Amino acid sequence: MYLENIFASSDIKSKLKDESVLFDQVDKYFQKQMGITNKFRLLTKCVKDVTSQKDWRKYKDALSTIQKALDKLLEEKRHSFPRFYFLSNDELLEILSKSNDMEAI
């Protein structure tokens, strides 16, 4: 849910194209799994097979990759505009995701 708002921004999507596609895949998988979980009402029924467990691990690793790319983007922004060092990652992401023109920053 944290990344949903971030990748809703077209500016961030354009800066992190590969990660945006990866996030869309993770998001679709997660929504599908939550639908299945809601149907069966028991998570253990949904993740007991090995394939499902491997998929969860794969998407967990994908989220780690996305987070690293976001951290790198934030560091680049801070390097180009040092005042951003005074903001937390969450605050800076909020500013960047709501920005109309990230190139100006």
C-alpha positions as CSV (number, residue, x, y, z in Angstrom):
1,M,0.0,0.0,0.0
2,Y,2.9,2.3,0.7
3,L,4.2,2.0,-2.8
4,E,0.8,2.3,-4.4
5,N,0.7,6.1,-3.9
6,I,4.2,6.5,-5.0
7,F,3.8,4.6,-8.3
8,A,0.5,6.4,-9.0
9,S,2.6,9.4,-9.9
10,S,3.4,9.6,-13.6
11,D,6.6,11.4,-12.9
12,I,8.0,8.7,-10.7
13,K,6.8,6.0,-13.1
14,S,8.7,7.7,-15.9
15,K,11.9,7.9,-13.7
16,L,11.6,4.3,-12.6
17,K,10.2,2.5,-15.6
18,D,11.4,-1.0,-14.9
19,E,10.5,-0.8,-11.2
20,S,7.1,0.6,-12.1
21,V,6.4,-2.4,-14.3
22,L,7.7,-4.7,-11.6
23,F,5.5,-3.0,-9.0
24,D,2.4,-3.5,-11.3
25,Q,3.2,-7.2,-11.5
26,V,3.6,-7.5,-7.7
27,D,0.4,-5.5,-7.1
28,K,-1.6,-7.6,-9.4
29,Y,-0.3,-10.8,-7.8
30,F,-1.0,-9.5,-4.3
31,Q,-4.6,-8.4,-5.2
32,K,-5.2,-11.8,-6.8
33,Q,-3.9,-13.6,-3.7
34,M,-6.0,-11.5,-1.4
35,G,-9.1,-12.3,-3.4
36,I,-8.3,-16.0,-3.1
37,T,-7.7,-15.6,0.7
38,N,-10.9,-13.7,1.1
39,K,-12.8,-16.5,-0.7
40,F,-11.3,-19.3,1.4
41,R,-10.9,-17.3,4.6
42,L,-7.8,-19.3,5.6
43,L,-4.4,-18.1,4.5
44,T,-2.9,-21.6,5.1
45,K,-5.1,-23.0,2.3
46,C,-3.8,-20.4,-0.1
47,V,-0.1,-20.7,0.5
48,K,0.4,-24.3,1.4
49,D,1.7,-25.4,-2.1
50,V,5.4,-24.9,-2.9
51,T,4.7,-22.8,-6.0
52,S,2.8,-20.3,-4.1
53,Q,5.5,-20.0,-1.5
54,K,8.1,-19.5,-4.2
55,D,6.0,-16.8,-5.8
56,W,5.6,-15.0,-2.5
57,R,9.4,-15.1,-2.0
58,K,10.0,-13.9,-5.6
59,Y,7.6,-10.9,-5.2
60,K,9.1,-10.1,-1.8
61,D,12.5,-9.9,-3.5
62,A,11.0,-7.7,-6.2
63,L,9.7,-5.3,-3.6
64,S,13.3,-5.1,-2.2
65,T,14.6,-4.3,-5.6
66,I,11.9,-1.6,-6.0
67,Q,12.8,-0.1,-2.6
68,K,16.5,0.0,-3.5
69,A,15.7,1.9,-6.7
70,L,13.5,4.4,-4.8
71,D,16.3,4.9,-2.3
72,K,18.8,5.5,-5.1
73,L,16.4,8.0,-6.7
74,L,16.0,9.9,-3.4
75,E,19.7,10.0,-2.9
76,E,20.1,11.5,-6.4
77,K,17.5,14.1,-5.6
78,R,19.2,15.0,-2.4
79,H,22.5,15.2,-4.1
80,S,21.1,17.7,-6.6
81,F,19.2,19.7,-4.0
82,P,20.8,19.4,-0.6
83,R,17.8,20.9,1.3
84,F,16.2,17.5,0.7
85,Y,18.6,16.0,3.3
86,F,16.4,17.5,6.0
87,L,13.4,15.5,4.9
88,S,12.6,11.9,5.7
89,N,12.3,9.4,2.8
90,D,8.5,9.4,3.3
91,E,8.3,13.2,3.1
92,L,10.5,13.4,0.1
93,L,8.6,10.7,-1.7
94,E,5.3,12.5,-1.0
95,I,6.8,15.8,-2.4
96,L,8.2,14.1,-5.5
97,S,5.0,12.0,-6.2
98,K,2.9,15.2,-6.0
99,S,5.3,17.3,-8.1
100,N,4.1,18.3,-11.5
101,D,7.6,18.6,-12.8
102,M,10.3,16.5,-11.2
103,E,12.9,17.9,-13.6
104,A,12.6,21.3,-11.9
105,I,13.6,19.7,-8.6
